[in-house]
Amino acid sequence: MQSNGNAQTSAPVLIDVEKVYKSFGDLHVLRGVSLQVQQGSSDVILGRSGIGKSVLLKSIVGLLTPESGRIQVKGTDVVGKSIAELNSIRKNIGYVFQYAALYDSLSVRENLEFPLRKHTKLEQDEIDERVREQLRLVGLEDAIDKMPSELSGGMKKRVGLARAIITKPEIVLYDEPTAGLDPMTAREISDLILSLEEHFGITSITVTHDLECAKTIADTIYILNDGSFQHQGSFDELKQKDDPLTRAFFQAVV
């Protein structure tokens, strides 16, 4: 995704993470992570599996609580909030889970209806229209009455994307959106993410170790290593870096 540098500079900060620490017992996962995501930006956190990328996303939406540090979403503190307060914050955030996390007992239609019934007061005809609209956007209108077990991995990812944006959130967090997909399908999902973000003006954070996904969607890439961000920049800027850590990530990308 290409950005206008001046526009990005003047855009308000929607997500503000400052010196966040998170441990699990003796395992120190996040060690003073700081991040500012401006409105309209598509930021990517790149790093090896198991290094804490998903922990940061879950901390931003209050699914995990850091030991210290500050997290704000649209100027509202996340840390220390009650469930009711967190749910109010989450209404403006879509979350795409690594393996889609569809409800197996619900059809595609019912999976998409669920957040609308939970977070809106739309009438049934409005819900029907919104569901079909989202499925058209991800190219799955014909799958509306299928069960998750009838869908391929790529189709499940598309339904997960549709469900994440169906309440028209300003912010979307993507957790390994191309994980487990073949390269062609992964590219299709990356292109779809880019298209949806441009269509709706979404601000996003994506965590991944998929370089091609990062190349397609990122305005700014942050490399997470040893609990903190080691480098940041555009894809092309990071690809030019000569340090061993960055080369290790980018050597496989042509």
N, C-alpha and C positions, 0 to 999 in steps of 0.2 A: 504494500500500500504506500503510495507516495503522498507526502504531506507538504503543505506550505509552511516553511519554517517560521515565518512571521506570525502566521495564524496560530501555530502551536505555542509560540512564546506568549501570546496574549490570552490564550484560552484559560478559563478557570480550572483549578485542580479539583477533580471529582473524587480521587482516591489518594489519600495521604498516609503513608506508612513511615513511621519514624523510629529508628533504633529498636526494632522488635527482636526480642529473644524468646525462643521456644525450645524446650528440652523435653525429652521423654526419659525419665530416670537419669542415667549417666550419659545418655546420648544427646549431645547439644546440636540441634538441627539448624535453627536460625540464630545467628550471632550478630545482632545489631543491624538487621536489614532495614534499609530506608528506600522509599520509592514514592514518586509523585507521578500520577497519571492524569494528564490534562484532558479536558473535554474533547471528544472526537478522535482521540489517539487510539491506535492499536498497538499495545506494547506486548512483547513476548519475553518470557523468562525461559532461558535455555539452560539445560544442565542434564547431567546424567540421571538415570533412574534412581530413586531413593535418596535424593540429595536435599529434599525439603521444598520442592516447588509446589506440590499440592498442599503441603502444610501451610504455606503462605496464603494460598487462595482460601483455604478453610478458615484461617484466622481473619481474613478480611470480611467474611460473612458471619463470623461469630460461631462457627462450628467448633473451633478450637480457641482456647484463650491463652495468649502469650504470658510469660512470667513478667515481662516488663516491655515498655515501649508504648507508642500511641498509634492507633489506627482510626482514621476518620473517613467516612463516606459522605460526600456532599456536605462537609462541615460538621457532621454528627459523629461523636465518639462511638466506636463499636465495643471496645473493651469495657467490661463491667456492666453491660446493659442486661436488663431482664429479657426473658423470652418474648414477651409482648413487644418490648421496644425493638428487639432484634428483628422480629417479624415485620414491623413497620419499615425498618431500613431495607429488609430483603425484598419488599414489594417492588423496589426499583432496580433489582439485580436479577438477571437471568444467570443460571448456572448450568453448564453443560458438563456432565460427569463423564469420566473416562470411558466407561462402558455403557453409556446412554442412560442406564438406570431406569428403564421403562418398567411400569407395573405389569408384570407378566399376566395377571388375571384380567387386565383391561385391554380393550381394543385400542388401535391407534387413535380413533376418535375420542375414546374415553380418556386416554392418556393426555390428550391435548385439552380436553374439557376441564380436567382436574384443577389446574392452576387458575383457570377463569372462574370456576365456582368458588374457589378458596379466597381469591384476592379481588374479585370484582362483583358487581351487582347487575351484570348483563342479563337481559332476558334470553330465553332459549333460542329465539331466532337470531339474535345477535351473536350468541355463542356458536351456533351452527355456521354462520357466515365467517366468523373469525377463524374457526378451525379449518374450513375449506380454503380460506385465503392463505393461511400459513402453509398448508400442505401443497398448494399450488406453487408457492415460492420455493419450496424445496423439491418440487417435482414428484410428489407422492400422493396426489389427490386420489388416484385409483386404489391406494392402499388403506383408505380411511377406515374400513371395517375389518382389516386383517388384525390378527393377534401378533404380539412380538415374536412368538416362536415361528411365525411364517415369514419373518423378515430376514434379509441378509445383514451382515455386519454393517455395510455401508448404508442400508436403508434405516437401520436402527439409529445410526449416527444422525441421519437426516431428520428423523422423527424427534430425536433429542434436541437438535437445533431448533426445530419448529416449536417445540414445547418451551424452550428457554426464552424465545422472543415473543410468545403469543400474548403476554401481558404488556407488550411494548415497553420493556425496561430501557432505561437510559444506559445501563451498564450490563455487560455480559462477561462472565468469567468462564474460560474454557480450560478444562483439565484434560490434557492429552487428547485432543479431538480426533487425531488420526491414528491413535494407537490400535494395533491389531488389524490394520487394513493393508491390502496390497497397494503398491505404489500408485497405480492408476486411480483407484478409489480414493486414496489419501489425497491425491492432487485435486480430485473433484470436490472433496469436502473442504479443502483449503480455499479453492476458488469460490465455493458457496459461502463460506464464512466472510470472505472479502466482499462478495456481492451483497449479502444481507447487511453487513456493517455500513456499506455505502448507502444502501437503500433507506435504512432507518436512522442513520447518523449515530450508530452505537459507539460507545466508549468501551474498550475491552482490555482484558489481560488474558493472555494465553500462556499456559505452561506446557512445554513440550521438549522432546529431544529430537524432533523431526526437523532437520535443517531446511528441507524443501518447504514445509509448512511455514516456518519462520520467514523464509525468503519471500513467500507469497504475500503474507498478511501484515508483516511487522513494519511499523514506523520506527520504533526503537526496540533494540534487543538488549536484554540484561543477562549476563552470564553468571549464574549462581554456582559458587564453589566454596566448600569448606564453611558454609553457614553465612556467607555474605556475597554481595555482588562484586565480582572482580573487575568486570569491564562492562561498558555500555556504549551503544552507538547504533547506527544503521547497519544493515546487513553488509553493505559494501565497505563501510568503515572498519567493521570488525574483521572482515575477511582480509584486509590489508595489514592487520596487526601482526607483529613478528614474535610475540611472546609464545611460549610453549603451550600454555593453557588454551588460548584462542585457536592456535593452529590445530590442536587436538580435536576441536569441535568442527573446524571448517575444512580440514584436509580432504574430506570425502565429497565436498561440493565442487562441482565443476564451475 
